[in-house]
Every structure is written in C-alpha cells, then in structure tokens.
C-alpha cells in the first residue's frame, strides 16, 4: 500500500499538515519583517523579496482549506445529518481559540495600549461575522481578518460543494466579477479583506482536490507531481517579483493557482521531508501559531531592537527569527493543548450525543431500523 493510501486510511494526509506548518512559519517570517519598529533589515535584496512574499501565506492557507474541506466532506456525508456534522466540527475547530484570543486581546488593548474596543465591536467579533461590516473586517484579534473570511466561506461551502466543478468555476468567476466592481466602489482597506475577493482562492483549493483525487493513482503520478511543483514554484516566483504582490488584485488568481499546483505536486510526488514529524507538528499547531504570533512579535520588539543594535545587519533578522521560532511554537503548543484540543473534543462529544439521540428516535419510531 502506498504512503498516500495509508495516510488516507488514517484520515489525514501528512503533506497537508506539513504545508499548513510551512504556511504558518512563512507568515511569521513575514510579520517579523514588517511589524517591529524599527523594521529588521535583510541586506540581501533577493532574500528580502522572498520573506516579503510571505504575506501570501494566507493564500496557501485558503487553498489548503478548500482542499481539506472537500477531502473530509464524505466523512460528514456518512453521518445521519451531514450539515450538522460539518457545521459543528468547523465551529468547534475555530471558535474556542478565537474567543480565547478575543478575550486576551480586549484586555491587552485596554490595559497595555489604553484603547477600548467598544461593546458593538466586541459583539460583532463574537458573532464571527465582522468580515461583512466595513471598517471592522480586520477583527479585534490581530491577524484575524483571515478568520472572518474563513468563517463566511464555511457558511457557503456546502452549497458550492454540492455543485459540479464547472458550476464551481462559474461561481468563482462570478464572485470575482462582483469583487472587481466592489473594489472600485468601496474603501481599499475593506475590499482587500472582503470574502468576495477570496472565494475564488477557496474554490481553487476545492478544484485542486478534485484534480489530486483524479491523479493520485495514475501510473505517472510522481512525474506529474514533480512537474506541478516546478510549475507552481515558477508561477509564484514570477508573482513574487511584482511589487506588493499580495496586495495586487490582478495577481490573486495566479498566486492561488501557483499554490494549488504546489499543493497537488507535493501530494502526488510524496516528498519525504513533508512527512517529517517536526513539520507535521507545526501543521497540527498552525492555527495556534497563526493567532498567537502577532502579539508575541509586538511585545518582543524591544528585544529585536537590541539584537539589531548588537549584531551585524546581515545576522540580526535571522537571529530574531530563530528566537521567535522558539517562543511562538512553545506558546502555540500550550494554546493547542489546552484550548484547541478541548474544543475539538467538545464538538465531537456533542456530535456523538446527537447521533445517539437520533438513533434512539429512529428506533422508537421504527424498532426494525435498529442495527442491533
């Protein structure tokens, strides 16, 4: 049995976990370059360009999300109530850590920065619908604009998933057209994070899963995978040389397609390093890494400044990054262990209770329907 089939049998694809971990680390490296004041320096222009492109790590997150939702939906379809199974699992996967970070951020804003977020803003964030409201779309929790996008896509995923790939492409193009109109009418800071501008990236991930599923057992799957990796890296490299690529609307689809090609290629090629335990670990805690790293970077700014003054500029950024990649995963693991996992288990417990109740209802309605 191939490694891919073994992973599918266990309910996980290791390369997905690893790519999530790499995406999270890429975003951390990017934020370390732009968040602290003064900004750390990378003397090498090519290396700086590579790190600056880390802002597109969210594209990879969204592509992986569309891919993994399509991968796991058949499991929900085998339950008595697929929509409930899907919805509960998503809410309890995202909400517990988000709410914990929301509480901590509100306290931090008030006590450290002397800024009050306001009851309306807090309630809007608590609803997870803040992406719908201009001027609030970036969220209270730092870097949570992506969470607002993600939650709205979760809401529309099922009807999109139930359609054919052709219709999915049509939906993506239609949303892109609406987004183009909105981009010319609404404030730029809002439209950049509007879900209308990201639906296409999720759909690219969904289509990537369909293509991967079609090709994974092909006799030339590994060769196709290598070509996809080369094509994906080339496409992303061309996008990276454009100024502010992650904020250039015209490059959104090419960046999404580049990451999708990379994702498919990694799955088909079965690169050994993507099955390594460290990368899979980062993948498991990637959501925690994403949410906890911005405040850590901000509060460590003085340390970064001291390192920049004490060390040559060619070394200072990399020393700061190494230190950050020790602190952030350590705290992220605690968030994963004590917030994320209990939330996921609570969601599973609720679903198990729901299935037991539905089985009892079915039995008393028709005793012959009982499997026992």
C-alpha positions in Angstrom: 0.0 0.0 0.0 1.4 3.4 -0.9 2.1 6.1 1.7 -0.7 8.2 0.3 -3.3 5.4 0.7 -2.1 4.7 4.2 -2.5 8.3 5.1 -6.0 8.5 3.6 -6.9 5.4 5.6 -5.9 7.1 8.8 -8.0 10.1 7.9 -5.1 12.5 7.4 -2.7 13.5 4.6 0.7 14.3 6.1 1.6 16.7 3.3 -1.4 18.8 4.2 -0.3 19.1 7.8 3.2 19.9 6.7 2.2 22.6 4.2 0.0 24.2 6.9 3.0 24.3 9.1 5.2 25.9 6.4 2.5 28.4 5.6 2.3 29.4 9.3 6.1 29.8 9.5 6.2 31.8 6.3 3.6 34.2 7.7 5.6 34.5 10.9 8.8 35.3 9.0 6.9 38.0 7.0 5.3 39.7 10.1 8.7 39.7 11.8 10.0 41.8 8.9 7.2 44.4 8.9 5.7 44.5 12.5 8.5 45.5 14.9 9.6 49.2 14.9 12.1 49.9 13.5 11.7 47.1 11.0 14.5 44.5 10.9 16.9 44.7 8.0 17.7 41.9 5.4 20.6 43.3 3.4 20.1 40.7 0.6 17.5 42.0 -1.9 16.6 38.5 -3.1 16.2 37.1 0.5 14.1 40.2 1.5 11.9 39.7 -1.6 11.4 36.0 -0.6 10.5 37.0 3.0 8.2 39.8 1.9 6.3 37.3 -0.3 5.4 35.5 3.0 2.3 37.8 3.1 0.8 35.5 0.6 1.0 32.6 3.0 -2.7 33.2 3.7 -3.4 32.2 0.0 -1.8 28.8 0.8 -4.0 28.5 4.0 -7.1 29.2 2.0 -6.2 26.8 -0.8 -5.5 24.1 1.8 -8.8 24.9 3.5 -10.8 24.4 0.2 -8.8 21.2 -0.4 -9.3 19.7 3.1 -13.0 20.6 3.3 -13.6 18.7 0.1 -11.4 15.8 1.4 -13.3 15.4 4.7 -16.8 16.1 3.5 -17.5 12.5 2.5 -16.9 11.6 6.2 -19.7 14.0 7.2 -21.9 12.6 4.5 -21.8 9.2 6.2 -23.4 10.7 9.3 -27.2 11.0 9.8 -27.1 14.8 9.5 -24.2 15.8 7.2 -24.8 19.5 7.5 -24.8 19.4 11.3 -21.7 17.2 11.4 -19.9 19.6 9.1 -21.1 22.8 10.9 -20.4 21.7 14.4 -16.9 20.4 13.5 -16.0 23.7 11.9 -17.3 25.9 14.7 -15.6 23.9 17.4 -12.4 23.8 15.4 -12.1 27.6 15.0 -14.2 29.3 17.7 -12.6 28.2 21.1 -9.2 29.6 20.3 -10.6 32.6 18.6 -12.7 33.5 21.6 -9.8 33.0 24.0 -7.6 35.3 21.9 -10.5 37.8 21.7 -10.7 38.0 25.5 -7.0 38.4 25.8 -6.8 41.0 23.1 -9.6 43.1 24.6 -7.8 43.0 28.0 -4.4 43.8 26.3 -5.8 46.7 24.3 -7.3 48.2 27.4 -4.6 47.7 30.0 -1.4 48.0 27.8 -2.4 50.2 24.9 -5.2 52.2 26.6 -7.6 51.6 23.8 -11.1 50.2 24.4 -12.6 48.2 21.6 -16.3 49.0 22.3 -19.2 46.7 23.1 -20.5 46.8 19.5 -17.2 45.8 18.1 -16.7 43.0 20.6 -20.2 41.6 19.9 -19.6 41.8 16.2 -16.4 39.9 16.6 -18.1 37.4 18.9 -20.6 36.7 16.1 -17.7 35.9 13.7 -19.5 38.0 11.1 -17.2 41.0 11.3 -16.0 40.5 7.7 -19.4 41.7 6.5 -19.0 45.2 8.1 -16.7 47.8 6.5 -14.1 49.2 8.9 -14.4 46.1 11.2 -13.4 43.5 8.7 -9.8 43.0 10.1 -11.2 42.0 13.5 -10.1 42.8 17.1 -7.8 39.8 17.4 -4.6 40.7 15.5 -4.3 39.0 12.1 -7.9 37.7 12.4 -9.1 39.2 9.1 -8.4 35.7 7.7 -10.7 34.1 10.3 -13.5 36.4 9.3 -13.0 35.3 5.7 -12.7 31.7 6.6 -15.9 31.6 8.6 -18.0 33.1 5.8 -16.6 30.6 3.4 -17.6 27.8 5.8 -21.1 29.1 5.6 -21.3 28.9 1.8 -19.1 25.8 1.3 -21.8 23.1 1.4 -24.0 24.5 -1.4 -20.8 25.1 -3.5 -19.6 21.6 -2.8 -22.8 20.1 -3.9 -22.4 21.5 -7.4 -20.2 20.3 -10.3 -16.7 21.6 -10.9 -17.9 23.6 -13.9 -20.5 25.4 -11.7 -17.9 26.0 -9.1 -15.7 27.7 -11.6 -18.6 29.8 -12.6 -19.3 30.8 -9.0 -15.6 31.7 -8.6 -15.7 33.9 -11.8 -19.0 35.5 -10.8 -17.7 36.4 -7.3 -14.5 37.7 -8.9 -16.6 40.0 -11.1 -18.7 41.3 -8.2 -15.4 41.8 -6.3 -13.9 43.8 -9.1 -17.0 46.1 -9.1 -16.9 46.4 -5.3 -13.2 47.1 -5.4 -13.8 50.2 -7.4 -16.6 51.5 -5.2 -15.6 50.6 -1.6 -12.6 51.6 0.5 -9.5 49.6 -0.4 -8.8 48.6 3.2 -12.2 46.8 3.2 -12.3 45.2 -0.2 -8.8 43.7 0.4 -10.3 41.5 3.2 -13.8 41.1 1.8 -14.8 37.5 1.4 -15.8 38.3 -2.2 -12.1 38.6 -3.1 -11.2 35.2 -1.5 -14.0 32.9 -2.6 -12.1 32.1 -5.8 -9.0 31.0 -3.8 -11.0 28.6 -1.7 -12.6 27.2 -4.9 -9.2 26.8 -6.5 -8.4 24.6 -3.4 -11.6 22.6 -3.9 -10.7 22.1 -7.6 -7.2 21.1 -6.6 -8.6 18.3 -4.5 -10.7 17.0 -7.5 -7.6 17.0 -9.6 -5.4 15.4 -7.0 -8.1 12.7 -6.4 -8.2 12.1 -10.1 -4.4 11.8 -10.5 -3.3 10.2 -7.2 -3.5 6.6 -8.6 -2.1 7.5 -12.1 0.9 5.5 -13.1 2.8 8.7 -13.7 1.5 10.5 -10.6 5.0 11.2 -9.2 6.2 12.6 -12.5 3.1 14.8 -12.8 3.7 15.8 -9.2 7.2 17.0 -10.0 6.0 19.0 -13.0 3.3 20.6 -10.9 5.8 21.6 -8.2 8.1 23.1 -10.8 5.2 24.9 -12.4 3.9 26.1 -9.1 7.3 27.4 -7.9 7.8 29.2 -11.3 4.4 30.9 -11.1 4.9 32.0 -7.5 8.4 33.3 -8.4 7.0 35.4 -11.2 4.4 36.8 -8.8 7.0 37.5 -6.2 9.0 39.8 -8.4 6.0 42.1 -8.7 5.8 44.9 -6.2 3.4 44.3 -3.3 2.2 41.1 -5.0 -0.1 40.1 -2.1 -2.0 43.4 -2.4 -2.2 43.4 -6.2 -5.7 42.2 -7.1 -4.7 41.2 -10.6 -2.2 38.6 -9.1 -4.7 36.9 -6.7 -5.7 34.2 -9.1 -2.1 33.4 -10.4 -0.9 33.2 -6.8 -3.8 30.9 -5.8 -3.1 28.7 -8.9 0.6 28.6 -8.1 0.0 27.4 -4.5 -2.6 24.9 -5.8 -0.1 23.5 -8.2 2.5 23.3 -5.4 -0.1 21.5 -3.2 -1.1 19.0 -5.8 2.5 18.4 -6.7 3.5 17.7 -3.1 0.7 15.3 -2.7 1.5 13.4 -5.9 5.2 13.4 -5.5 5.1 12.3 -1.9 8.2 14.3 -0.9 9.8 12.5 2.2 10.5 15.7 4.1 6.8 16.6 4.1 6.2 13.5 6.3 8.7 14.6 8.9 7.5 14.9 12.4 8.6 18.5 13.0 6.7 19.8 10.0 3.6 17.7 10.9 3.8 19.1 14.4 3.9 22.7 13.1 0.9 21.7 10.9 -1.1 20.5 13.9 -0.5 23.7 15.8 -0.5 26.0 12.8 -3.8 27.7 13.7 -2.5 28.5 17.2 0.8 29.7 15.6 -1.1 32.0 13.4 -3.2 33.6 16.1 -0.6 33.9 18.9 2.4 35.1 16.9 1.4 38.8 16.2 1.2 39.9 19.8 4.3 38.0 20.6 6.2 39.8 17.9 4.9 43.1 19.0 5.8 42.6 22.7 9.3 41.3 21.7 10.0 44.4 19.6 12.5 45.8 22.2 14.4 42.5 22.1 14.6 42.7 18.3 15.8 46.3 18.5 18.5 45.3 21.0 19.6 42.4 18.7 19.7 44.7 15.7 21.9 47.1 17.6 24.3 44.4 18.9 24.7 42.3 15.8 25.7 42.9 12.2 22.6 43.6 10.0 23.3 40.5 7.9 22.6 38.4 11.1 20.2 40.3 13.2 16.9 39.4 11.3 17.8 35.7 11.3 18.8 35.6 15.0 15.4 37.3 15.8 13.6 34.8 13.6 15.3 31.9 15.3 14.3 33.2 18.7 10.8 33.8 17.5 10.5 30.3 16.2 11.4 29.1 19.7 9.0 31.3 21.6 6.0 31.2 19.3 5.6 27.4 18.8 6.1 26.9 22.6 3.2 29.2 23.4 1.2 27.9 20.4 1.5 24.3 21.6 0.0 25.4 25.0 -2.8 27.1 23.2 -3.3 23.9 21.1 -3.1 21.6 24.0 -5.4 23.5 26.4 -7.8 25.4 24.1 -7.9 23.9 20.6 -7.9 20.2 21.5 -10.6 20.5 24.3 -12.7 22.5 21.8 -12.4 19.8 19.1 -13.2 17.1 21.6 -16.2 19.0 22.9 -17.5 19.3 19.3 -17.0 15.5 18.8 -18.8 14.8 22.1 -21.8 17.0 21.0 -22.0 15.2 17.7 -21.8 11.8 19.3 -24.6 12.8 21.7 -26.6 14.0 18.7 -26.1 10.7 16.8 -27.1 8.7 19.8 -30.3 10.7 20.2 -31.1 10.4 16.5 -30.6 6.6 16.7 -33.0 6.4 19.7 -35.6 8.5 17.9 -35.2 6.2 14.8 -35.5 3.1 17.0 -38.7 4.1 18.8 -40.2 5.3 15.6 -39.3 2.0 13.8 -37.7 -0.7 16.1 -36.8 -2.7 13.0 -34.4 0.1 11.9 -32.0 -0.6 14.9 -28.7 -2.1 13.8 -28.9 -4.3 17.0 
